[in-house]
Amino acid sequence: MTTLNITYDGMSADVPVELDGHVSDADVRRIAVEVVRSGGVPGMHLVHLRDDAFQNYVVDRFRGARGEDRIYLRPKVPFGAPAKQGSWCGTAENLESAAPSIGT
């Protein structure tokens, strides 16, 4: 038994899935669409979920502390992407303007 963790629209949930050996990333995405549509993921019953809903998602595979297989399906994280104007990123200008003035 493998635990598939799906993160979608600000929600995250685990669902046990029976897999026969290694499955491709494309198959993980397809399986995720099927279990979400069927209501098999707690809190994520989305009947009209698009076939390509997880197309640009990352598939991470880990072995749990007790040796169990875990697969995480999650959105890509934009580390290293340019910051949008008005957003907080750790640039010197942002940090300096946000820091309180000491001793004044």
Disulfide bonds with the S-S distance in Angstrom:
none
